[in-house]
């Protein structure tokens, strides 16, 4: 929160300095502070109004005791602080959806809400779409149980489950369908960068880096699957793999 305030102070000071050097910009300095406060209040209201709408639809699933708790009040404060400067409405609604799902009986007992909220604050709409596609495609082509595999995996078990991965090329082909060659090249680069970023924040895991390790009998290929953190992020954003519609990947 301190860093946000420091950024705002530096921005305000910079605008005042510009206005001092260029008198025609003085109106910018005069209006900046008022605009900033207005937009932050408007964004917070947008997040909370949407949150209220969403919990009214799932009333029977809500843990009403948790909804009244100090922990929930803290989550609301944290979510609105993170969302107050968000200019993209769909990302603001990530926080509304997170708060809605945090109140449900299935998530109210979760002790990792802070970690999930922090992760949600770091992802874009494209990132969530890619993560959702990877999880959904693996469920549709396999089993939910295989996607959920984690530390409980017994490598000595004779009936071994299948660790499946979504190929990088498939993900890029799905998300870079642009006719213009230059734009497609740029988009491919952005999607590759997004996959690297999703790896760095721990919501997907990689079978192997590029090199001689084989993935599906192929060399130099990257394969991705969601981590437990990635699945939690999807759950709090209303994309639980238990309710995946096999006919819809990108919603």
Long-range contacts (C-beta under 8 A, 24 or more apart in sequence): 1-81, 4-81, 4-85, 8-36, 12-36, 39-85, 40-84, 40-85, 43-83, 43-84, 43-85, 43-86, 43-92, 44-80, 44-83, 44-84, 46-89, 46-92, 47-79, 47-80, 47-83, 47-92, 47-93, 47-95, 47-96, 47-99, 48-76, 48-80, 48-96, 50-92, 50-93, 50-96, 51-76, 51-95, 51-96, 51-99, 51-100, 54-96, 54-97, 54-100, 55-99, 55-100, 55-103, 58-100, 58-104, 61-104, 61-105, 61-106, 62-103, 62-104, 62-105, 63-103, 63-104, 63-105, 63-108, 66-103, 66-108, 67-103, 71-113, 72-102, 72-103, 75-99, 75-102, 75-113, 75-117, 78-114, 78-117, 79-117, 82-117, 82-121, 88-125, 90-125, 91-124, 91-125, 94-120, 94-123, 94-128, 94-237, 95-120, 97-236, 97-237, 97-238, 98-236, 98-237, 100-238, 101-235, 101-236, 101-237, 101-238, 102-236, 107-235, 107-236, 110-232, 112-232, 113-236, 115-229, 116-229, 116-232, 116-233, 116-236, 117-236, 119-201, 119-202, 119-203, 119-229, 119-233, 120-233, 120-236, 120-237, 122-201, 123-198, 123-201, 123-203, 123-233, 124-194, 126-175, 126-190, 126-191, 126-194, 127-194, 127-197, 127-198, 128-233, 128-234, 128-237, 128-239, 129-175, 129-250, 130-171, 130-175, 130-191, 130-194, 130-195, 130-198, 131-198, 131-203, 131-204, 131-226, 131-230, 131-233, 131-234, 132-234, 132-239, 132-249, 132-250, 132-251, 133-166, 133-171, 133-174, 133-175, 133-249, 133-250, 134-166, 134-171, 134-204, 134-224, 134-225, 134-226, 135-226, 135-230, 135-231, 135-234, 135-239, 135-241, 135-244, 136-241, 136-244, 136-248, 136-249, 137-166, 137-170, 137-249, 138-164, 138-165, 138-166, 138-225, 138-226, 139-241, 139-244, 139-246, 140-244, 140-246, 140-249, 144-241, 144-242, 144-244, 147-225, 147-226, 147-231, 147-241, 148-231, 148-241, 150-228, 163-207, 163-225, 164-225, 165-207, 165-215, 165-216, 165-223, 165-224, 165-225, 166-223, 166-224, 166-225, 167-215, 167-216, 167-221, 167-222, 167-223, 168-192, 168-195, 168-221, 168-222, 168-223, 168-224, 169-221, 171-195, 171-224, 174-249, 174-250, 195-222, 195-224, 198-224, 198-230, 199-224, 202-227, 202-229, 202-230, 203-227, 203-229, 203-230, 203-233, 204-230
